[in-house]
Amino acid sequence: MHSPGFDFQHSLNQVPVLENFNAFTTNTMLQHALNAYGGGWTNERAVAFGALMGSHGMQEAGHLANRNTPMLKTHDRFGNRLDVVEYHPAYHRMMEAAIRGQVHSIAWTSPQKGRYLAHSVLSYLKQQIDEGSSCPLTMTFAVVPSLEIAPGIAREWLPLVLSNEYDERHIPYFNKKGVTFGMAMTEPQGGSDVRANLTFAKPAGSGVYKITGRKWFCSAPMSDAFLVLAQTEKGLGCFLVPRFTPEGEKNRLYFQRLKDKLGNRSNASGEVEFHEAWGKIIGEEGRGIPNIMEMVRHTRLDCAIGSAATMHRAVAEAIHHCHYRSAFGKRLIDQPLMKNVLADLGLECEAATTLAMRLAKGFDDAPDDEEAMHFTRIATAVGKFWNTKRAVLAVGEALECIGGNGYVEEFIMPRLYRDVPVNSIWEGSGNVQALDVLRAMHKEPRSMEALMNYFSSARGLDAGLDSHLGSLQQLLSNTSDYEFKARIIVEKMALAMQAIELIRIAPPAVAQLFCKARLAGTRNLTWGALENTTALDEVIARTYQAAEK
């Protein structure tokens, strides 16, 4: 028996789902960075794409694709080998929308300056509905410079790579309207140490090789072709390995199983064997690592962008929640301590987003500016290291802001929380990035020179930044323990870059807040420990412009 008048049918003080919003126009800091760095010409495209990505249909597609995960079908009913990966229709819907929206192609096909910025903004918006389907999009975008090393391969494949038609059919690539690319680098015994790879390739004439071996991780195994590392007589080579040979026969690559992963579940990751598979070498024998690194350098850019995007989506969810949820007599957004936490998270979002877009600007500038090319070489590893690290922590804090509902699978937060760590592992973990910075410092001195010139140009912008740069310089002067302190070095570089860019393009109050909160030697280690109440509302509003209740 229940009390008369009690409503058991409806819940009170619950928050509406964040959907049917524009993911671009509600993100002031993203708009600001895009325009400040010279990508304003893509605003109209970003507004349209932001509305699509924020729609109920796309939000639901992300949910369904992760609830209905890919399945590997190795054989047909008669026992014939297939090696196909089957996806929920929602996955294909997201892929079709992204490819039609030129997420993968605009950096290569647009005549406008700021093409990487355009790609980065579109990729950022797409990432916020689903991490998994962003993987093949990133690799299809990033494969272009590696393919261009081999002009014959480029002529045949680039028109299909840059097509804005999504073709999910499992048929020979030359019969398709467009293709996607994957990658297979690492093996069980080596992981990131690809020089320990055992897979080998034997020449069969005219640049064709027969590849034998196995890969522990093959990203996006439903792709039409893969870049594969294999040993040759002169060392590692980089090979294009298609699903079908040029004669239209199924190539001899066999998927053994899909990985059962922590997150990134809408995306398939597989173990694959090559049984004298047909492959075409890209470049020369022994140049496999440099040639595939042309692809990896671009995927690292997308890792920095993707982490900033996932962080932002989580914090936007927290801000949205706090605008609607009331506790202890007033809205959570009006509670002083919650405001401190949200502003601190918003500050992290702005710094990460600005850094990611600044990296994209570096890629845009590099073809015409040698200094920018060298700067971007080292700065991309720094940005990838830092954004992917900070995003993991920030998403966890944003989840806590939402409370119990944030921990329930019907809401988006558990998926964001599971998905975000993958960017810190993909394309080299934190240690790999830090050591890559050290390698660039020693083997590519022009990169280090460009970075130090960048830092020198910022002297005098802020007293806290000057002190931070002095500390970095002192750290760099002691070369005896570089490797041991590599993470400290890269962290200081990343914070300096974020501070410099915020000082240059963000509102002064926001930049000052960041410098005081992140550069001071006595800075606090927990979120929501800002000591200055100035600009908190501005930071929150720049992160997510919530509709007034």
C-alpha positions as CSV (number, residue, x, y, z in Angstrom):
1,M,0.0,0.0,0.0
2,H,1.4,3.4,-0.9
3,S,0.7,6.9,0.3
4,P,-2.1,8.8,-1.6
5,G,-0.9,11.3,-4.1
6,F,2.6,9.9,-4.5
7,D,3.6,9.8,-8.2
8,F,5.3,6.5,-8.9
9,Q,5.2,7.0,-12.7
10,H,7.5,10.0,-13.0
11,S,10.9,11.0,-11.6
12,L,11.7,14.5,-10.5
13,N,14.9,16.5,-10.8
14,Q,16.2,14.4,-13.6
15,V,18.3,15.8,-16.5
16,P,17.2,15.7,-20.2
17,V,19.4,13.8,-22.6
18,L,22.0,16.0,-24.3
19,E,20.9,15.5,-27.9
20,N,19.5,17.6,-30.7
21,F,22.0,20.3,-30.1
22,N,24.8,21.7,-32.3
23,A,28.1,20.3,-31.2
24,F,29.9,23.1,-32.9
25,T,28.0,26.3,-32.1
26,T,27.7,25.3,-28.4
27,N,31.5,25.0,-28.2
28,T,32.8,28.6,-28.1
29,M,36.4,27.7,-27.5
30,L,36.5,25.4,-30.6
31,Q,35.0,28.1,-32.8
32,H,37.5,30.6,-31.4
33,A,40.5,28.4,-32.1
34,L,39.3,27.5,-35.6
35,N,39.0,31.2,-36.5
36,A,42.1,32.3,-34.7
37,Y,44.3,29.8,-36.6
38,G,42.9,30.6,-40.0
39,G,40.2,28.0,-40.6
40,G,37.3,30.4,-40.6
41,W,36.3,29.4,-44.1
42,T,35.1,26.1,-42.8
43,N,32.6,27.6,-40.3
44,E,29.6,26.9,-42.4
45,R,30.6,23.3,-42.9
46,A,31.3,22.9,-39.2
47,V,27.9,24.3,-38.2
48,A,26.1,21.8,-40.5
49,F,28.3,18.9,-39.4
50,G,27.9,19.9,-35.7
51,A,24.1,19.9,-36.0
52,L,24.3,16.4,-37.6
53,M,26.6,15.0,-34.9
54,G,24.5,16.5,-32.1
55,S,21.3,15.0,-33.5
56,H,19.3,12.3,-31.8
57,G,19.9,10.0,-34.8
58,M,23.7,10.2,-34.6
59,Q,23.8,10.0,-30.8
60,E,21.7,6.9,-31.0
61,A,23.9,5.4,-33.8
62,G,26.9,5.7,-31.5
63,H,25.0,4.0,-28.7
64,L,23.8,1.1,-31.0
65,A,27.1,0.5,-32.6
66,N,28.7,0.0,-29.2
67,R,26.0,-2.2,-27.9
68,N,26.0,-4.4,-31.0
69,T,29.7,-5.0,-31.5
70,P,31.4,-6.3,-34.6
71,M,31.5,-10.0,-35.3
72,L,34.1,-11.9,-37.3
73,K,32.8,-14.4,-39.8
74,T,35.8,-16.6,-40.9
75,H,33.8,-19.0,-43.2
76,D,30.6,-19.3,-45.0
77,R,28.1,-22.1,-44.4
78,F,29.9,-24.3,-46.8
79,G,33.3,-23.9,-45.2
80,N,34.8,-21.5,-47.7
81,R,37.1,-18.9,-46.2
82,L,35.5,-15.4,-45.9
83,D,37.4,-13.3,-43.2
84,V,34.7,-10.6,-43.1
85,V,33.7,-8.4,-40.2
86,E,30.0,-7.8,-39.8
87,Y,28.7,-4.5,-38.2
88,H,25.5,-3.2,-36.9
89,P,23.8,-0.8,-39.5
90,A,24.4,2.1,-37.0
91,Y,28.2,1.7,-37.6
92,H,27.8,2.1,-41.3
93,R,25.5,5.0,-40.8
94,M,28.2,6.9,-38.9
95,M,30.9,5.9,-41.5
96,E,28.7,7.1,-44.4
97,A,27.9,10.4,-42.7
98,A,31.6,11.1,-41.9
99,I,32.9,10.1,-45.3
100,R,30.2,12.2,-47.0
101,G,31.2,15.0,-44.7
102,Q,34.8,14.7,-45.9
103,V,36.3,14.0,-42.5
104,H,39.0,11.8,-44.1
105,S,39.5,13.8,-47.3
106,I,39.2,17.5,-46.8
107,A,42.9,17.9,-45.7
108,W,44.0,16.6,-49.1
109,T,41.3,17.9,-51.5
110,S,40.4,21.4,-50.4
111,P,42.2,24.3,-52.2
112,Q,41.9,26.5,-49.1
113,K,44.6,27.3,-46.6
114,G,43.8,25.7,-43.3
115,R,42.9,22.3,-44.7
116,Y,44.2,20.4,-41.7
117,L,42.3,22.7,-39.4
118,A,39.1,21.8,-41.3
119,H,39.9,18.1,-41.0
120,S,40.6,18.5,-37.3
121,V,37.4,20.3,-36.5
122,L,35.3,17.8,-38.4
123,S,37.2,14.9,-36.8
124,Y,36.7,16.5,-33.3
125,L,33.0,16.7,-33.9
126,K,32.7,13.1,-35.2
127,Q,34.8,11.8,-32.3
128,Q,32.2,13.0,-29.9
129,I,29.5,10.5,-31.0
130,D,31.8,7.4,-31.3
131,E,35.4,6.6,-30.8
132,G,35.4,3.3,-32.7
133,S,34.4,4.4,-36.1
134,S,36.9,7.3,-35.9
135,C,39.7,4.7,-36.1
136,P,39.3,3.7,-39.8
137,L,38.5,7.3,-40.7
138,T,41.8,8.4,-39.2
139,M,43.8,5.8,-40.9
140,T,42.2,6.5,-44.3
141,F,43.0,10.2,-43.8
142,A,46.6,9.4,-42.6
143,V,47.6,6.9,-45.2
144,V,47.8,9.5,-48.0
145,P,51.5,10.6,-47.4
146,S,52.7,7.1,-47.1
147,L,51.0,6.1,-50.4
148,E,52.5,9.1,-52.1
149,I,56.0,7.7,-51.5
150,A,55.1,5.2,-54.3
151,P,53.7,7.1,-57.3
152,G,52.3,4.1,-59.0
153,I,50.4,3.0,-55.9
154,A,49.2,6.5,-55.3
155,R,47.8,6.8,-58.8
156,E,45.8,3.7,-58.4
157,W,44.6,4.1,-54.8
158,L,44.3,7.8,-54.0
159,P,41.2,8.4,-56.0
160,L,39.5,5.7,-54.0
161,V,40.9,6.8,-50.7
162,L,39.8,10.4,-51.3
163,S,36.3,9.5,-52.5
164,N,33.5,10.8,-50.5
165,E,31.3,7.8,-51.1
166,Y,31.3,5.1,-48.4
167,D,31.2,1.6,-49.9
168,E,30.9,-1.1,-47.3
169,R,30.8,-4.0,-49.8
170,H,33.4,-6.8,-49.5
171,I,34.5,-6.8,-53.1
172,P,37.8,-6.1,-54.9
173,Y,38.9,-2.5,-54.4
174,F,38.9,-1.7,-58.1
175,N,35.1,-2.3,-58.2
176,K,34.4,0.0,-55.3
177,K,33.2,3.6,-55.1
178,G,35.6,4.3,-52.2
179,V,37.9,2.5,-49.9
180,T,39.1,2.6,-46.3
181,F,42.6,1.7,-44.9
182,G,43.8,-0.1,-41.8
183,M,47.2,-0.9,-40.4
184,A,49.1,-3.9,-39.1
185,M,52.4,-3.1,-37.4
186,T,52.9,-4.9,-34.0
187,E,53.5,-8.6,-33.3
188,P,53.1,-10.7,-30.1
189,Q,56.8,-10.7,-29.2
190,G,57.6,-7.1,-29.9
191,G,54.7,-4.7,-29.5
192,S,56.0,-1.2,-30.0
193,D,59.5,-2.6,-30.7
194,V,58.7,-3.3,-34.3
195,R,62.4,-4.0,-35.1
196,A,61.7,-7.3,-33.3
197,N,59.1,-8.2,-35.9
198,L,59.3,-11.7,-37.4
199,T,56.9,-11.4,-40.3
200,F,58.9,-11.5,-43.6
201,A,58.4,-10.6,-47.2
202,K,60.0,-12.4,-50.2
203,P,60.3,-10.5,-53.5
204,A,58.2,-11.9,-56.4
205,G,59.1,-9.3,-59.0
206,S,57.9,-5.9,-60.1
207,G,57.7,-4.6,-56.5
208,V,55.4,-7.4,-55.5
209,Y,56.3,-9.5,-52.4
210,K,54.8,-12.5,-50.7
211,I,54.3,-11.8,-47.0
212,T,54.3,-14.5,-44.3
213,G,53.8,-14.0,-40.6
214,R,51.3,-12.8,-38.0
215,K,50.2,-9.5,-36.4
216,W,48.9,-9.2,-32.9
217,F,46.9,-6.0,-33.6
218,C,45.4,-5.3,-37.0
219,S,43.3,-2.1,-36.7
220,A,40.1,-2.0,-38.6
221,P,40.2,-5.5,-40.2
222,M,37.3,-4.8,-42.5
223,S,39.3,-2.3,-44.4
224,D,40.0,-2.7,-48.1
225,A,43.8,-2.5,-47.6
226,F,46.4,-2.3,-44.9
227,L,49.9,-0.9,-44.4
228,V,52.0,-3.8,-43.1
229,L,55.6,-3.9,-41.8
230,A,57.6,-7.0,-42.7
231,Q,61.3,-7.9,-42.7
232,T,63.2,-8.0,-46.0
233,E,66.9,-8.7,-46.7
234,K,67.7,-5.0,-46.0
235,G,65.5,-4.6,-42.9
236,L,61.9,-3.7,-42.4
237,G,59.8,-2.8,-45.4
238,C,56.4,-1.1,-45.6
239,F,53.8,-2.9,-47.8
240,L,50.4,-2.2,-49.1
241,V,48.4,-5.4,-48.6
242,P,44.9,-5.4,-50.1
243,R,42.0,-7.6,-49.2
244,F,41.8,-8.7,-52.8
245,T,44.7,-9.1,-55.2
246,P,44.7,-7.1,-58.5
247,E,43.3,-10.2,-60.2
248,G,40.3,-10.1,-58.0
249,E,41.2,-13.1,-55.9
250,K,40.9,-13.1,-52.1
251,N,44.3,-12.3,-50.7
252,R,45.9,-14.8,-48.3
253,L,45.4,-12.9,-45.1
254,Y,43.3,-14.8,-42.5
255,F,41.8,-13.2,-39.3
256,Q,42.0,-15.5,-36.3
257,R,39.9,-13.6,-33.8
258,L,38.8,-10.1,-32.8
259,K,40.1,-8.6,-29.6
260,D,37.7,-8.3,-26.7
261,K,38.7,-4.8,-25.6
262,L,38.1,-2.6,-22.6
263,G,36.6,0.1,-24.8
264,N,36.5,1.2,-28.5
265,R,34.1,-1.6,-28.9
266,S,32.3,-0.4,-32.0
267,N,35.6,-0.8,-33.8
268,A,37.1,-4.2,-34.6
269,S,40.7,-5.0,-33.8
270,G,41.9,-8.3,-35.0
271,E,44.7,-10.8,-35.0
272,V,45.8,-11.7,-38.5
273,E,48.0,-14.2,-40.3
274,F,49.6,-13.8,-43.7
275,H,50.2,-16.9,-45.7
276,E,52.3,-15.6,-48.6
277,A,49.9,-12.8,-48.9
278,W,50.2,-10.5,-51.9
279,G,51.8,-7.1,-51.1
280,K,53.3,-4.2,-52.9
281,I,56.3,-2.4,-51.4
282,I,56.1,1.3,-50.6
283,G,59.4,2.9,-51.1
284,E,62.6,0.8,-50.5
285,E,63.5,-2.2,-48.4
286,G,64.9,-1.2,-45.1
287,R,62.8,2.1,-45.1
288,G,59.7,0.5,-43.6
289,I,59.7,2.5,-40.4
290,P,60.2,6.0,-41.9
291,N,57.7,5.2,-44.6
292,I,54.9,4.0,-42.3
293,M,55.8,6.9,-39.9
294,E,54.4,9.3,-42.5
295,M,51.0,7.7,-41.7
296,V,51.7,7.5,-37.9
297,R,52.6,11.1,-37.7
298,H,49.2,12.0,-39.0
299,T,47.3,9.5,-36.8
300,R,49.1,11.0,-33.8
301,L,47.6,14.3,-34.7
302,D,44.2,12.7,-34.6
303,C,44.9,11.1,-31.3
304,A,45.6,14.5,-29.8
305,I,42.4,15.8,-31.4
306,G,40.3,12.8,-30.4
307,S,41.4,13.0,-26.8
308,A,40.5,16.7,-26.6
309,A,37.2,15.9,-28.2
310,T,36.2,13.1,-25.9
311,M,37.3,15.2,-22.9
312,H,35.1,18.0,-24.1
313,R,32.1,15.8,-24.6
314,A,32.4,14.4,-21.1
315,V,32.8,17.9,-19.6
316,A,29.9,19.2,-21.7
317,E,27.8,16.4,-20.3
318,A,28.8,17.5,-16.8
319,I,28.0,21.1,-17.4
320,H,24.6,20.2,-19.0
321,H,23.8,18.0,-16.0
322,C,24.7,20.7,-13.5
323,H,22.5,23.3,-15.3
324,Y,19.4,21.1,-14.8
325,R,20.1,19.2,-11.6
326,S,19.4,20.8,-8.2
327,A,20.8,19.9,-4.8
328,F,20.8,21.5,-1.4
329,G,18.4,24.2,-2.5
330,K,19.9,25.4,-5.8
331,R,21.2,24.3,-9.1
332,L,24.5,22.4,-9.1
333,I,26.0,24.9,-11.5
334,D,25.5,27.6,-8.9
335,Q,27.2,25.7,-6.1
336,P,30.6,27.3,-5.5
337,L,32.6,24.1,-5.2
338,M,30.9,22.5,-8.2
339,K,31.6,25.7,-10.2
340,N,35.2,25.4,-9.3
341,V,35.4,21.8,-10.5
342,L,33.6,22.6,-13.8
343,A,35.7,25.6,-14.5
344,D,38.9,23.6,-13.8
345,L,37.7,21.0,-16.3
346,G,36.7,23.6,-18.8
347,L,40.1,25.2,-18.5
348,E,41.7,21.8,-19.3
349,C,39.3,21.4,-22.3
350,E,40.3,24.8,-23.7
351,A,44.0,24.1,-23.3
352,A,43.7,20.6,-24.9
353,T,41.5,21.8,-27.7
354,T,43.7,24.8,-28.4
355,L,46.8,22.7,-28.4
356,A,45.3,20.2,-30.8
357,M,44.2,23.0,-33.2
358,R,47.6,24.6,-33.0
359,L,49.2,21.3,-34.1
360,A,46.8,21.3,-37.0
361,K,47.9,24.8,-37.9
362,G,51.5,23.6,-37.9
363,F,50.6,20.9,-40.4
364,D,49.0,23.5,-42.5
365,D,52.0,25.8,-42.3
366,A,54.6,23.1,-42.9
367,P,54.6,22.9,-46.7
368,D,55.6,26.6,-47.0
369,D,57.5,27.1,-43.8
370,E,60.5,24.9,-43.0
371,E,60.5,26.1,-39.4
372,A,56.9,25.1,-39.0
373,M,57.7,21.7,-40.5
374,H,60.4,21.0,-37.9
375,F,58.3,22.4,-35.1
376,T,55.4,20.2,-35.9
377,R,57.7,17.1,-36.0
378,I,58.4,17.4,-32.3
379,A,55.3,19.2,-31.1
380,T,53.0,16.5,-32.4
381,A,54.6,13.9,-30.1
382,V,54.4,16.4,-27.2
383,G,50.7,17.1,-27.8
384,K,49.8,13.5,-28.3
385,F,51.5,12.6,-25.0
386,W,49.9,15.3,-23.0
387,N,46.3,15.4,-24.4
388,T,45.9,11.7,-24.1
389,K,47.1,11.6,-20.5
390,R,45.0,14.5,-19.3
391,A,41.8,13.3,-21.0
392,V,41.8,10.1,-19.0
393,L,41.8,12.0,-15.7
394,A,39.4,14.7,-16.9
395,V,36.7,12.2,-18.1
396,G,36.8,10.4,-14.7
397,E,36.2,13.7,-12.9
398,A,33.4,14.7,-15.3
399,L,31.8,11.3,-14.6
400,E,31.9,12.0,-10.9
401,C,30.2,15.4,-11.4
402,I,27.2,13.5,-12.8
403,G,27.1,11.1,-9.9
404,G,25.3,7.7,-10.1
405,N,23.7,8.3,-13.4
406,G,27.2,8.8,-14.9
407,Y,28.0,5.3,-13.9
408,V,25.0,3.6,-15.5
409,E,25.4,2.1,-19.0
410,E,22.2,3.7,-20.4
411,F,24.0,7.0,-20.3
412,I,27.0,8.0,-22.5
413,M,29.6,8.5,-19.7
414,P,30.6,4.9,-19.1
415,R,31.4,4.5,-22.8
416,L,33.4,7.7,-22.9
417,Y,35.3,6.5,-19.8
418,R,36.2,3.2,-21.4
419,D,37.0,4.7,-24.8
420,V,39.3,7.5,-23.8
421,P,42.4,5.5,-22.7
422,V,42.9,4.0,-26.2
423,N,44.4,7.2,-27.6
424,S,47.2,7.1,-25.2
425,I,48.1,3.5,-26.4
426,W,47.4,3.9,-30.2
427,E,50.4,5.1,-32.2
428,G,52.8,4.7,-29.3
429,S,52.1,4.9,-25.6
430,G,53.3,7.7,-23.3
431,N,56.8,6.4,-23.0
432,V,57.1,5.9,-26.7
433,Q,56.0,9.5,-27.3
434,A,58.4,10.9,-24.6
435,L,61.3,8.9,-26.1
436,D,60.4,10.0,-29.6
437,V,60.7,13.6,-28.4
438,L,64.2,12.8,-27.1
439,R,65.1,11.1,-30.4
440,A,64.0,14.2,-32.3
441,M,66.1,16.3,-30.0
442,H,69.2,14.3,-30.8
443,K,68.7,13.1,-34.4
444,E,66.7,16.0,-35.8
445,P,68.3,19.1,-34.1
446,R,66.3,21.4,-36.4
447,S,63.2,20.2,-34.6
448,M,64.5,21.1,-31.2
449,E,65.8,24.4,-32.5
450,A,62.4,25.2,-33.9
451,L,60.7,24.4,-30.6
452,M,63.2,26.5,-28.6
453,N,62.7,29.4,-31.0
454,Y,59.0,29.1,-30.3
455,F,59.5,29.2,-26.6
456,S,61.9,32.1,-26.9
457,S,59.4,34.1,-28.8
458,A,57.0,33.8,-25.9
459,R,59.4,35.3,-23.3
460,G,57.8,38.3,-21.5
461,L,54.2,37.3,-22.2
462,D,53.6,36.2,-18.6
463,A,55.8,36.1,-15.5
464,G,54.6,32.6,-14.6
465,L,55.3,31.4,-18.1
466,D,58.8,32.9,-18.0
467,S,59.6,31.1,-14.7
468,H,58.2,27.8,-16.2
469,L,60.4,28.2,-19.3
470,G,63.4,28.9,-17.1
471,S,62.8,25.7,-15.3
472,L,62.5,23.8,-18.6
473,Q,65.7,25.3,-19.8
474,Q,67.5,24.2,-16.6
475,L,66.1,20.7,-17.0
476,L,67.3,20.5,-20.6
477,S,70.8,21.7,-19.7
478,N,71.5,18.4,-17.8
479,T,71.8,15.8,-20.5
480,S,73.1,13.0,-18.3
481,D,69.6,11.7,-17.3
482,Y,67.4,12.8,-20.2
483,E,65.8,9.4,-20.6
484,F,65.0,9.0,-16.9
485,K,63.3,12.5,-16.9
486,A,61.8,12.3,-20.3
487,R,58.2,12.5,-19.1
488,I,59.1,15.6,-16.9
489,I,60.6,17.3,-19.9
490,V,57.6,16.6,-22.2
491,E,55.1,17.6,-19.5
492,K,56.8,21.0,-19.1
493,M,57.0,21.4,-22.9
494,A,53.2,20.6,-23.2
495,L,52.2,23.0,-20.5
496,A,54.4,25.8,-21.9
497,M,52.8,25.3,-25.4
498,Q,49.3,25.4,-23.9
499,A,50.0,28.5,-22.0
500,I,51.6,30.3,-25.0
501,E,48.7,29.5,-27.2
502,L,46.1,30.5,-24.7
503,I,47.9,33.8,-24.0
504,R,47.9,34.4,-27.8
505,I,44.4,33.5,-28.7
506,A,42.1,33.1,-25.6
507,P,40.5,35.9,-23.6
508,P,43.2,37.3,-21.2
509,A,41.3,36.3,-18.1
510,V,41.2,32.6,-19.3
511,A,44.9,32.6,-20.1
512,Q,45.8,34.1,-16.8
513,L,43.7,31.6,-14.9
514,F,45.5,28.8,-16.8
515,C,49.0,30.1,-16.1
516,K,48.2,30.5,-12.4
517,A,46.6,27.1,-12.1
518,R,49.0,25.0,-14.2
519,L,52.4,26.7,-14.2
520,A,52.9,27.6,-10.6
521,G,55.3,25.5,-8.6
522,T,52.7,25.2,-5.8
523,R,49.9,24.2,-8.2
524,N,47.3,21.8,-6.8
525,L,46.9,18.2,-8.0
526,T,43.1,17.7,-7.8
527,W,40.4,19.1,-10.0
528,G,38.3,22.0,-8.5
529,A,41.2,23.6,-6.7
530,L,41.3,26.9,-8.5
531,E,42.3,29.6,-6.1
532,N,41.0,32.6,-8.2
533,T,37.3,33.0,-8.8
534,T,37.8,35.3,-11.8
535,A,36.5,34.1,-15.2
536,L,35.0,30.9,-13.9
537,D,31.6,31.5,-15.6
538,E,33.4,32.6,-18.7
539,V,35.4,29.4,-18.9
540,I,32.4,27.2,-18.3
541,A,30.3,29.0,-21.0
542,R,33.2,28.8,-23.5
543,T,33.3,25.0,-22.9
544,Y,29.7,24.4,-23.4
545,Q,27.1,27.0,-24.1
546,A,24.2,25.3,-22.3
547,A,20.6,26.4,-23.1
548,E,19.2,28.4,-20.3
549,K,16.8,26.4,-18.2
